[in-house]
């Protein structure tokens, strides 16, 4: 399925730095709660991510990740997920996060 460039431009993908991460035992599937700084324009947003196969909360602090920031919020248990962080599946289908390989300013938009 092809999309137009205008379709691509509607998806707002930004980079942010993880400020806080903690286990999310109430979630249906193993997950981690994340609070991410997307810079002054967007601010801090939170999300829940099923990334426990490769990541521990304490080791995520300070890591830059990419996320779709213009989806509507989604209620997950008693936690409101505001963004969707992005990753690729490894050979077993577990999420591997994507982010810049050099530090960039928080809030930068993918292009």
C-alpha positions, 0 to 999 in steps of 0.5 A, spaced: 500 500 500 502 506 497 501 513 501 502 520 499 508 524 502 502 528 505 500 522 509 507 521 512 507 528 514 501 527 518 505 522 523 509 526 528 515 522 530 519 526 535 525 524 539 525 524 547 529 522 553 527 518 558 527 521 564 523 516 569 522 508 568 518 503 572 515 496 572 508 496 570 505 490 574 498 492 573 499 491 565 496 485 562 502 483 558 509 485 562 511 492 561 514 498 563 512 505 564 516 511 561 516 518 562 519 522 556 522 529 555 520 531 548 523 538 549 519 545 550 514 545 545 511 538 547 514 537 554 514 531 558 509 525 556 508 518 559 507 511 555 507 504 557 511 499 553 512 492 552 519 492 552 521 487 558 525 482 554 531 487 552 530 492 557 530 494 565 527 500 567 533 503 571 538 502 565 533 506 560 534 513 564 537 518 559 536 514 553 533 517 547 528 514 543 523 516 538 515 516 538 509 518 535 506 524 539 500 525 535 496 519 537 490 520 541 492 518 549 490 511 550 488 508 557 492 502 560 489 500 566 490 506 571 495 509 566 494 514 561 499 512 555 500 519 551 505 517 546 507 510 542 515 509 542 517 505 536 522 499 535 523 493 531 522 486 532 528 482 534 528 474 531 524 472 536 519 478 536 521 482 542 521 489 541 528 493 540 527 500 541 530 505 536 533 512 537 539 516 534 546 514 534 548 521 537 545 525 542 540 530 538 535 536 541 529 533 545 523 534 540 526 534 534 522 531 528 523 525 524 524 527 516 
